[in-house]
């Protein structure tokens, strides 16, 4: 049984185990934090307070692995501890992993992606994997079982009354098991209900997600880039309408499938080629794309910068992409995101995300605040799409944007407005 700290184990899991296990069946060793059962097996209570702690368990053999408050762990800890899951053939045991958690905390995004968003609640999801070593396939199964506070037979009504008095985000997470809302959520204002765009009536109201539509050729196009190798990279393509409203119409998120916050490890040259391939339609339509990127890619302190390697002329290449340096001011950039997301009195925001940009929709609404820098995003969270968005918006601040009219006019390709 794993929790983030021994203090949490002693206050909850160990305390509950001591009250539940009969003394004749299990003996507790407080110094080792473990129960020894009559048949010789052990129940171990262990912590992993930081990522380096996972290596303490390199030689352990685990048959039944349990995580309590899984969202308090980074995925790298979860993945490594799972490598200790094994059993001798003579035992006839099939190792399993079981986890419990509330929404929120540092691991909210990856846990939500792996379990909550994997498929319908209660339905077992199967994935076939292949071993290149054994030359065999195997099916792995995951299942998300929602549980509400009202379904717990051991708590009193007082606990429910207490939860109902909490702030909305905390109440929805703990009382309703709502994974789209949690305490410390940096952008609780994001609404992800897809709605259609109309060239007669304008963009949809009271949402930030719009169903894909054909971007008019005269809307200027932009691209923002947050580089990553071991971490994911994020490439975003934007358009701005005549009212100054921004639309994220395409994304390329360099993340391993089903491995949140794990990069594809593509070189700068490979990323540059991938960008050009995805801009084929803009090239065919003679549309210019203006690009901006994290200033860190221009660092030449260790030789050719990432920007150099992505540009035409590197190593004799004729293809490539060029960037301008983005403004990386964090708090001002975050305020630009908030201002764009804000609905006006008629229900219109100044930023929309195409419903096909699923990684933006998965990661940005789930970003938590930093515990120490309370006005900033926790940079240990999966913030790559957010950073790319921030770079773009700092190049197009709301202070330089025209105020949108109260009523949208039907699209007229011959109009100067």
Protein Blocks (a to p, Z undefined) as FASTA:
>chain_A
ZZfbfklmmmmmmmmmmmmmcfklpccdfklopacdfkopacdddddfbfklmmmmmmpc
cfbdcdehkllpcfklmmmmmmmgccdfklopacdddddddeedjklmmmmmmmmmnpce
hiacddddddfklopacddddddddddfklpmkbcfklmmmmmmpcfklmmmmmnopakb
cehiablmbccbdcdddfknopaehiabdcdddddfklccdddddddfkbccdddddddd
fkopacdfbdcddddehiahiaehiafklmmmmmmmmmmmmmmnopacdddddfklmpck
nocafklmmpghiehiabdcddddddfbfklmmmmmmmmmpccfkopafbdcdfklmmlm
mmmmmpccdfklmmbccfkbccklmmmmmmmmmmmcfklpccddfbdcdddfkbcZZ
